[in-house]
Amino acid sequence: MESKDDFARRSSDAQYNTEVVPTSGISSGRAPAPESSLQAPLARKALAGFFLSGLLFAFLGAILPAWRHHLAENYLTVGNYFLSMNVGILASLGLARWVLGRRSSRALLVIACSMACASFVYLALIPTGAPESWRMIGTFGLGAGAGLLNRAVFQAISAVYRHDPAATTNLSGTFFGLGSVVIAILVAGTFYAYTVASILVFIALIPGFFAIMYARSHVPFDPPAEASWSQTVAGLKSPGAVLFTLLLFFQFGNEWSIAGWLPLFLIQRIGISPESSLLMLAVYWMALLVGRVVVQALLPGVSHGKLLMSSVVAAMFGCTVLLATNNSFGAVSGILLVGGGFASVYPLVVEKIGGRFPNYHPGLYNGLFSFALSGGLIAPWSLGFFADRWGIQVVMGLPLLGTLMVFMLLLAIWAEAKLMATR
């Protein structure tokens, strides 16, 4: 027979081995599924939203030759396209906060994709010879849709990020780069086959498909609680967060300075066809995408300091080659050097910073990411002024300076990480 001591010990073990699950005041015979299992289906689909985000942000660089800006040196207008898109991103921050206070992230995903789809259709309906300000309204809508999309995606992937931050971050970057590659190839492949309006309508089908996919995702998802502004500001007080955001600000500026202006630069400096310039833009995005995957695999066995130095030298040498070349071979060589040099920065930062934000908050992450993307659009906007004054060749000068800034910020992140480790 079981003694009183054995019974007490067995009861104690059962108490500590029983998982207590909050039920929010709802009593039932079964414990509710954990948050991660409820959110996982939407989170996996939301990760694919980074593909659409990459497509939206890389759109301007791919569409400028189709809008015939390579035939006239209206660089200020080109820069203003990037400015209007940036304003749309910033305007979306308050709208996203308002929507998430009343609806779920799934609803915001549908709204964001629908806005992007409508903006593409609007741009397709603009008649030839219309004022350029009409297109700026459309790019503003694209920026707002992209901003809403990013906020919704960061909210929806909360569960999977908490489970595996590094894998989630790397997968997000891969989807984003893939979207950038696809838009360049898509416009290049349809450049001579279809009208600009037809190309834009075809592109509009992509966010339209995403909107339908998210609308049909029947996943229980309660309206998320938004953090207060004081909590967000408190998160920004971390030196790691500040350095991380500044580095992304300059790095995105470097990448988008080239991605936004590369087709126009190649057409006007080398004299290649618009279709060829767009294919070279796809090569640039592919070099970034493949380079990041390769670097991620090499990180465990390679000296990070040597990798950083070689990347900086490769990026700067690639910009110099592009600035001096007068043929397609030199252009492709320079593009591969720049893309390969830029590719290692993101994995190096992710490795050092990935574990520094254990308390994931979607609003804070979206704020950091939106600030970084603003740098990616401010840089090509400023190039419109520089190119208008000094010519298209100045396009390769800004990434040279930005690469040096990224190098110094990455050194500062490493130093801050070592200091925190000693503490």
SVG drawing of the C-alpha trace seen along z (x, -y; Angstrom):
<svg xmlns="http://www.w3.org/2000/svg" viewBox="-16 -72 57 74">
<polyline fill="none" stroke="black" stroke-width="0.4" points="0.0,0.0 1.1,-3.6 2.3,-5.4 1.4,-9.0 4.9,-10.2 4.7,-8.5 1.3,-10.1 2.5,-13.6 5.6,-13.2 3.6,-12.0 1.1,-14.9 4.0,-17.4 5.6,-16.1 2.3,-16.3 1.8,-19.9 5.2,-21.0 4.8,-19.0 1.5,-20.5 1.6,-23.4 -0.6,-26.3 -2.1,-28.1 -3.8,-31.4 -7.4,-31.2 -8.3,-34.9 -11.3,-34.1 -12.7,-31.5 -13.2,-28.1 -13.2,-25.0 -12.3,-21.3 -9.3,-21.8 -6.4,-24.1 -6.2,-26.6 -3.4,-26.2 -0.2,-28.2 0.0,-31.5 2.7,-30.4 0.6,-27.5 -2.4,-29.8 -0.3,-32.4 2.1,-30.1 -0.1,-29.6 -0.5,-33.4 3.2,-34.0 4.4,-31.7 2.3,-33.5 3.3,-36.9 7.0,-36.0 6.1,-35.8 5.0,-39.4 8.7,-40.4 8.7,-39.3 6.1,-41.8 7.9,-44.4 11.1,-43.9 9.1,-44.2 7.5,-47.5 10.8,-49.1 12.7,-48.0 9.9,-49.1 11.1,-52.6 14.6,-51.6 13.1,-49.1 10.3,-51.3 12.2,-54.5 13.4,-53.4 9.8,-52.4 8.8,-55.9 11.4,-57.1 13.5,-59.0 16.6,-57.8 15.8,-60.0 15.8,-63.3 18.0,-64.5 15.1,-65.4 17.0,-64.1 15.1,-66.3 11.8,-64.6 13.4,-61.2 14.6,-62.1 11.1,-63.4 9.6,-60.0 11.8,-58.5 10.8,-61.4 7.1,-60.9 7.4,-57.2 9.4,-58.0 6.7,-60.4 4.1,-57.6 6.1,-55.3 6.3,-57.8 2.6,-58.6 1.7,-54.9 3.2,-54.7 0.3,-56.6 -2.3,-54.9 -0.9,-51.4 -1.0,-52.2 -4.7,-53.4 -5.7,-50.3 -4.0,-47.8 -5.7,-49.4 -9.0,-48.3 -8.3,-45.4 -6.0,-42.4 -2.7,-42.3 -4.4,-40.1 -6.8,-42.9 -3.8,-45.3 -2.1,-42.9 -5.2,-42.9 -5.4,-46.7 -1.7,-47.1 -1.8,-44.7 -5.0,-46.3 -3.5,-49.8 -0.4,-48.6 -2.6,-47.0 -4.7,-50.1 -1.6,-52.3 -0.2,-50.2 -3.6,-50.4 -3.7,-54.2 -0.2,-54.5 -1.3,-52.4 -4.3,-54.7 -2.2,-57.9 -2.2,-59.1 0.9,-59.8 2.0,-63.4 0.3,-63.9 2.1,-66.0 4.8,-64.1 3.1,-65.1 0.4,-62.6 2.9,-59.8 4.1,-61.1 0.7,-60.5 0.9,-56.9 4.4,-56.5 3.1,-58.0 0.4,-55.3 3.0,-52.6 5.1,-53.9 2.0,-54.0 1.1,-50.4 4.7,-49.2 4.8,-50.9 1.5,-49.3 2.7,-46.0 5.9,-46.1 4.1,-47.0 1.6,-44.1 4.3,-41.6 6.4,-42.5 3.3,-42.0 2.3,-38.7 5.7,-37.1 6.0,-37.8 5.5,-34.2 8.0,-32.7 10.6,-35.4 10.5,-34.6 11.0,-30.9 14.0,-31.4 15.2,-35.0 18.2,-34.3 16.3,-32.0 13.4,-34.4 15.6,-37.4 17.6,-35.5 14.5,-34.1 12.9,-37.6 16.0,-39.1 15.9,-36.3 12.3,-36.9 12.9,-40.7 15.9,-40.2 13.9,-37.7 11.2,-40.3 13.7,-42.8 15.2,-40.4 11.7,-39.5 10.6,-43.0 13.7,-43.8 13.4,-40.6 9.7,-41.1 10.0,-44.7 13.0,-43.6 11.2,-40.7 8.1,-42.8 9.8,-46.0 9.5,-45.7 6.5,-43.3 3.9,-45.3 2.9,-48.9 3.8,-50.6 0.2,-50.4 0.0,-46.7 3.2,-46.1 1.8,-48.0 -1.5,-46.1 0.4,-42.9 2.5,-43.9 -0.7,-45.0 -1.9,-41.3 0.9,-40.4 -0.3,-42.5 -3.8,-41.6 -3.0,-37.9 -1.5,-38.6 -4.5,-40.5 -6.8,-37.5 -4.4,-35.1 -4.4,-37.0 -8.1,-37.6 -8.7,-33.9 -6.4,-33.1 -8.9,-32.1 -6.7,-32.2 -7.9,-33.3 -6.0,-36.5 -6.9,-39.0 -6.2,-42.7 -2.7,-43.2 -1.9,-45.6 0.2,-48.6 3.1,-49.8 3.0,-53.4 5.3,-56.0 7.3,-56.0 8.0,-52.3 9.1,-52.8 11.4,-55.7 12.8,-53.6 13.7,-50.9 15.6,-53.4 17.8,-54.4 19.7,-51.2 23.1,-51.9 22.9,-48.7 19.5,-49.7 20.8,-53.2 23.9,-51.8 21.9,-49.1 19.4,-51.5 22.1,-54.0 24.0,-51.2 20.9,-50.0 20.1,-53.7 23.4,-54.1 23.6,-50.6 20.1,-50.8 21.1,-54.2 24.1,-52.6 22.1,-49.8 19.2,-51.9 21.4,-54.6 22.7,-52.1 19.5,-50.1 17.4,-53.3 19.8,-54.9 21.8,-52.0 19.6,-51.5 19.7,-55.3 23.4,-55.4 24.2,-52.5 22.0,-53.7 23.4,-57.3 27.1,-56.5 27.6,-53.3 24.8,-53.5 23.3,-50.1 19.6,-49.3 17.0,-49.8 16.3,-46.0 20.0,-45.2 20.3,-47.8 17.3,-46.2 18.9,-42.8 22.1,-44.2 19.9,-45.6 18.6,-42.0 22.3,-40.9 22.9,-43.4 20.0,-42.2 21.0,-38.6 24.5,-39.3 23.2,-40.8 20.8,-37.8 23.3,-35.0 26.1,-36.8 24.2,-37.0 23.3,-33.3 26.9,-32.4 28.3,-34.7 25.9,-33.3 27.2,-29.8 30.9,-31.0 30.6,-33.0 31.4,-30.2 34.8,-29.5 35.9,-32.8 37.6,-35.7 34.9,-38.4 37.5,-41.2 39.0,-40.0 35.6,-39.4 34.6,-43.0 37.7,-44.5 37.5,-42.5 33.8,-43.5 34.5,-47.2 37.4,-47.1 35.3,-45.1 32.4,-47.5 34.6,-50.6 36.5,-49.1 33.2,-48.1 31.9,-51.7 35.2,-52.9 35.0,-50.4 31.4,-51.5 32.4,-55.1 35.3,-54.6 34.0,-51.8 32.7,-52.4 31.6,-48.9 29.2,-46.1 32.0,-43.8 33.3,-46.5 29.7,-47.3 29.0,-43.7 32.3,-43.3 31.6,-46.5 28.1,-45.3 29.2,-42.0 31.9,-43.6 29.5,-46.1 26.8,-43.5 29.2,-41.0 30.7,-43.7 27.4,-44.9 26.2,-41.3 28.3,-40.6 27.2,-43.6 23.7,-42.4 24.7,-38.9 27.6,-40.3 25.2,-42.7 22.5,-40.1 25.0,-37.8 26.1,-40.5 22.8,-42.1 20.4,-39.1 20.5,-38.2 20.5,-41.8 16.7,-42.3 15.1,-39.3 12.0,-41.3 10.6,-41.5 8.1,-44.3 6.7,-44.7 6.2,-48.4 9.7,-49.1 11.1,-46.8 8.9,-48.4 10.1,-51.9 13.7,-50.9 13.1,-49.2 11.1,-52.1 13.8,-54.6 16.4,-52.4 14.2,-52.2 13.8,-56.0 17.6,-56.2 17.3,-53.9 15.0,-56.3 16.5,-59.6 19.8,-58.7 18.4,-58.3 16.3,-61.4 19.4,-63.5 21.1,-62.1 18.5,-63.8 19.9,-67.2 23.5,-66.1 23.0,-64.6 21.2,-67.7 24.2,-69.8 27.2,-67.6 25.9,-64.9 24.8,-61.2 28.4,-60.1 27.8,-61.4 25.5,-58.4 28.5,-56.2 30.1,-58.8 27.6,-58.6 27.9,-54.8 31.7,-55.3 31.2,-57.6 28.4,-55.5 30.5,-52.4 33.1,-54.1 30.3,-55.1 29.0,-51.6 32.5,-50.3 32.9,-52.6 29.4,-51.8 30.0,-48.1 33.2,-48.5 31.3,-50.5 28.7,-47.7 31.4,-45.1 33.0,-47.2 29.6,-47.8 28.9,-44.0 32.2,-43.2 31.6,-45.9 28.1,-44.4 29.7,-40.9 32.2,-42.0 29.3,-43.4"/>
</svg>
